[in-house]
Amino acid sequence: MSIPVKTTVRCPQCGKEIEFTMWQSINDEMSFAMKDIITGKLFEAECTKCGKKTNVHYPILVNDMAHHVMIYYTFPEDKEQTEKALAFTKKMYDGRVRIVTDQASLREKVAIFNAELDDRIIELLKLDIIAQVQRQLGEKEVQSVYYIPDDNPRFEVIYDGGSGYVSFDQNSYNEVRDEFVHVEDFEKDTEPYIDIDWAYSILSAGYGE
């Protein structure tokens, strides 16, 4: 069930109070939901006086019923409370469950599942991208990598002092997926935190070899 909450936020530019709808939870039965999460519009308040657009941070539970996954977006300081809620959810829900602590990761997760992809394979692909780009950067370090969906899907690589793009290669995705598809622990898919640290832990454990 989607649960909206009406509130107001103050424009940081002119001080006008802006009516804004926050969502405690939202699902893909709302036609705009997944699109507005991916674009960031769901968290955007626009001032009717000066036109300033403001990003509003608030926790939300996203229920992507089409892909059988729930995504909790919570603040880092609330992770323990969210994990308790997740444990309760798992008693009634047999789909995948994820926890993210920033909006960029939430947008990416929704985009990945919306593209019919597995976020675990995407994170493992990032390891190769980081290694390749790091060799080219020299002393500069890769800070983060995000999957970008559109007609030309790609990865955005953010590094010290700049950013760039690496094309998404479906063949590489398929090869990594095929390496892990029969691994028992991988098939269970019970880990809520799927990120680059998770990918490094999988690599260190020797899965897929």
Contacts in CASP RR format, 6 or more apart in sequence:
PFRMAT RR
TARGET T0000
AUTHOR 0000-0000-0000
METHOD contacts of the structure
MODEL  1
MSIPVKTTVRCPQCGKEIEFTMWQSINDEMSFAMKDIITGKLFEAECTKC
GKKTNVHYPILVNDMAHHVMIYYTFPEDKEQTEKALAFTKKMYDGRVRIV
TDQASLREKVAIFNAELDDRIIELLKLDIIAQVQRQLGEKEVQSVYYIPD
DNPRFEVIYDGGSGYVSFDQNSYNEVRDEFVHVEDFEKDTEPYIDIDWAY
SILSAGYGE
1 25 0 8 1.000
1 27 0 8 1.000
2 23 0 8 1.000
2 25 0 8 1.000
2 26 0 8 1.000
2 27 0 8 1.000
2 29 0 8 1.000
2 30 0 8 1.000
2 33 0 8 1.000
3 23 0 8 1.000
3 24 0 8 1.000
3 25 0 8 1.000
3 26 0 8 1.000
4 21 0 8 1.000
4 22 0 8 1.000
4 23 0 8 1.000
4 24 0 8 1.000
5 21 0 8 1.000
5 22 0 8 1.000
5 23 0 8 1.000
5 24 0 8 1.000
6 19 0 8 1.000
6 20 0 8 1.000
6 21 0 8 1.000
7 19 0 8 1.000
7 20 0 8 1.000
7 21 0 8 1.000
7 22 0 8 1.000
8 17 0 8 1.000
8 18 0 8 1.000
8 19 0 8 1.000
8 20 0 8 1.000
9 17 0 8 1.000
9 18 0 8 1.000
9 20 0 8 1.000
9 45 0 8 1.000
9 54 0 8 1.000
9 56 0 8 1.000
10 16 0 8 1.000
10 17 0 8 1.000
10 18 0 8 1.000
11 17 0 8 1.000
11 18 0 8 1.000
11 45 0 8 1.000
11 47 0 8 1.000
11 49 0 8 1.000
11 50 0 8 1.000
11 52 0 8 1.000
11 54 0 8 1.000
12 52 0 8 1.000
12 54 0 8 1.000
13 47 0 8 1.000
13 50 0 8 1.000
13 51 0 8 1.000
13 52 0 8 1.000
14 47 0 8 1.000
14 49 0 8 1.000
14 50 0 8 1.000
14 52 0 8 1.000
16 47 0 8 1.000
16 48 0 8 1.000
16 49 0 8 1.000
16 50 0 8 1.000
18 45 0 8 1.000
18 46 0 8 1.000
18 47 0 8 1.000
18 48 0 8 1.000
18 54 0 8 1.000
20 45 0 8 1.000
20 56 0 8 1.000
22 56 0 8 1.000
22 58 0 8 1.000
22 60 0 8 1.000
23 42 0 8 1.000
23 60 0 8 1.000
24 60 0 8 1.000
24 61 0 8 1.000
25 60 0 8 1.000
25 61 0 8 1.000
25 62 0 8 1.000
25 63 0 8 1.000
26 33 0 8 1.000
26 37 0 8 1.000
26 42 0 8 1.000
26 60 0 8 1.000
26 61 0 8 1.000
26 62 0 8 1.000
26 63 0 8 1.000
27 33 0 8 1.000
27 62 0 8 1.000
27 63 0 8 1.000
27 64 0 8 1.000
27 65 0 8 1.000
28 34 0 8 1.000
28 63 0 8 1.000
28 64 0 8 1.000
28 65 0 8 1.000
28 66 0 8 1.000
29 65 0 8 1.000
33 42 0 8 1.000
33 62 0 8 1.000
34 64 0 8 1.000
34 110 0 8 1.000
34 114 0 8 1.000
35 41 0 8 1.000
36 42 0 8 1.000
37 62 0 8 1.000
37 106 0 8 1.000
37 107 0 8 1.000
37 110 0 8 1.000
38 107 0 8 1.000
38 110 0 8 1.000
38 111 0 8 1.000
38 114 0 8 1.000
38 149 0 8 1.000
39 107 0 8 1.000
40 55 0 8 1.000
40 103 0 8 1.000
40 107 0 8 1.000
42 60 0 8 1.000
43 55 0 8 1.000
43 56 0 8 1.000
43 57 0 8 1.000
43 58 0 8 1.000
43 103 0 8 1.000
44 53 0 8 1.000
44 54 0 8 1.000
44 55 0 8 1.000
44 56 0 8 1.000
45 53 0 8 1.000
45 54 0 8 1.000
45 55 0 8 1.000
45 56 0 8 1.000
46 52 0 8 1.000
46 53 0 8 1.000
46 54 0 8 1.000
47 53 0 8 1.000
47 54 0 8 1.000
55 103 0 8 1.000
57 75 0 8 1.000
57 103 0 8 1.000
59 72 0 8 1.000
59 73 0 8 1.000
59 74 0 8 1.000
59 75 0 8 1.000
59 78 0 8 1.000
59 82 0 8 1.000
60 73 0 8 1.000
60 106 0 8 1.000
61 70 0 8 1.000
61 71 0 8 1.000
61 72 0 8 1.000
61 73 0 8 1.000
62 70 0 8 1.000
62 71 0 8 1.000
62 72 0 8 1.000
62 73 0 8 1.000
62 106 0 8 1.000
62 110 0 8 1.000
63 70 0 8 1.000
64 70 0 8 1.000
64 71 0 8 1.000
64 110 0 8 1.000
64 113 0 8 1.000
64 114 0 8 1.000
67 113 0 8 1.000
67 114 0 8 1.000
67 116 0 8 1.000
68 95 0 8 1.000
68 96 0 8 1.000
69 95 0 8 1.000
69 96 0 8 1.000
69 97 0 8 1.000
69 98 0 8 1.000
69 113 0 8 1.000
70 89 0 8 1.000
70 93 0 8 1.000
70 95 0 8 1.000
70 96 0 8 1.000
70 97 0 8 1.000
70 98 0 8 1.000
71 97 0 8 1.000
71 98 0 8 1.000
71 99 0 8 1.000
71 100 0 8 1.000
71 106 0 8 1.000
71 109 0 8 1.000
71 110 0 8 1.000
72 82 0 8 1.000
72 85 0 8 1.000
72 86 0 8 1.000
72 97 0 8 1.000
72 98 0 8 1.000
72 99 0 8 1.000
72 100 0 8 1.000
72 192 0 8 1.000
73 100 0 8 1.000
73 101 0 8 1.000
73 103 0 8 1.000
73 105 0 8 1.000
73 106 0 8 1.000
74 81 0 8 1.000
74 82 0 8 1.000
74 99 0 8 1.000
74 100 0 8 1.000
74 101 0 8 1.000
75 101 0 8 1.000
76 101 0 8 1.000
79 99 0 8 1.000
79 101 0 8 1.000
82 99 0 8 1.000
83 99 0 8 1.000
83 192 0 8 1.000
86 97 0 8 1.000
86 99 0 8 1.000
86 192 0 8 1.000
89 97 0 8 1.000
90 97 0 8 1.000
96 189 0 8 1.000
97 192 0 8 1.000
98 109 0 8 1.000
98 119 0 8 1.000
98 192 0 8 1.000
98 193 0 8 1.000
98 194 0 8 1.000
99 192 0 8 1.000
99 193 0 8 1.000
100 106 0 8 1.000
100 109 0 8 1.000
104 144 0 8 1.000
104 146 0 8 1.000
105 195 0 8 1.000
108 146 0 8 1.000
108 147 0 8 1.000
109 119 0 8 1.000
111 147 0 8 1.000
111 148 0 8 1.000
111 149 0 8 1.000
112 118 0 8 1.000
112 119 0 8 1.000
112 122 0 8 1.000
112 147 0 8 1.000
112 149 0 8 1.000
113 119 0 8 1.000
114 149 0 8 1.000
115 149 0 8 1.000
115 153 0 8 1.000
117 147 0 8 1.000
117 173 0 8 1.000
118 177 0 8 1.000
119 194 0 8 1.000
120 180 0 8 1.000
120 186 0 8 1.000
120 189 0 8 1.000
120 194 0 8 1.000
120 198 0 8 1.000
120 199 0 8 1.000
120 202 0 8 1.000
121 173 0 8 1.000
121 176 0 8 1.000
121 177 0 8 1.000
121 180 0 8 1.000
122 147 0 8 1.000
122 173 0 8 1.000
123 194 0 8 1.000
123 195 0 8 1.000
123 196 0 8 1.000
123 198 0 8 1.000
123 199 0 8 1.000
124 176 0 8 1.000
124 180 0 8 1.000
124 199 0 8 1.000
124 202 0 8 1.000
124 203 0 8 1.000
125 155 0 8 1.000
125 172 0 8 1.000
125 173 0 8 1.000
125 176 0 8 1.000
126 145 0 8 1.000
126 155 0 8 1.000
126 196 0 8 1.000
126 199 0 8 1.000
127 196 0 8 1.000
127 199 0 8 1.000
127 200 0 8 1.000
127 203 0 8 1.000
128 172 0 8 1.000
129 145 0 8 1.000
129 155 0 8 1.000
129 157 0 8 1.000
129 166 0 8 1.000
130 142 0 8 1.000
130 145 0 8 1.000
130 157 0 8 1.000
130 196 0 8 1.000
132 166 0 8 1.000
133 142 0 8 1.000
133 157 0 8 1.000
133 159 0 8 1.000
133 166 0 8 1.000
134 141 0 8 1.000
134 142 0 8 1.000
137 159 0 8 1.000
137 160 0 8 1.000
140 159 0 8 1.000
140 160 0 8 1.000
140 161 0 8 1.000
141 159 0 8 1.000
141 160 0 8 1.000
142 157 0 8 1.000
142 158 0 8 1.000
142 159 0 8 1.000
143 158 0 8 1.000
143 159 0 8 1.000
143 160 0 8 1.000
144 157 0 8 1.000
144 158 0 8 1.000
144 196 0 8 1.000
145 155 0 8 1.000
145 156 0 8 1.000
145 157 0 8 1.000
145 158 0 8 1.000
145 196 0 8 1.000
146 155 0 8 1.000
146 156 0 8 1.000
146 158 0 8 1.000
147 153 0 8 1.000
147 155 0 8 1.000
147 168 0 8 1.000
148 154 0 8 1.000
148 155 0 8 1.000
148 156 0 8 1.000
148 165 0 8 1.000
152 167 0 8 1.000
153 167 0 8 1.000
153 168 0 8 1.000
154 165 0 8 1.000
154 166 0 8 1.000
154 167 0 8 1.000
154 168 0 8 1.000
155 165 0 8 1.000
155 166 0 8 1.000
155 167 0 8 1.000
155 168 0 8 1.000
156 163 0 8 1.000
156 164 0 8 1.000
156 165 0 8 1.000
157 163 0 8 1.000
157 164 0 8 1.000
157 165 0 8 1.000
157 166 0 8 1.000
158 164 0 8 1.000
179 208 0 8 1.000
180 186 0 8 1.000
180 207 0 8 1.000
180 208 0 8 1.000
181 187 0 8 1.000
183 207 0 8 1.000
183 208 0 8 1.000
185 207 0 8 1.000
186 202 0 8 1.000
186 207 0 8 1.000
191 198 0 8 1.000
END
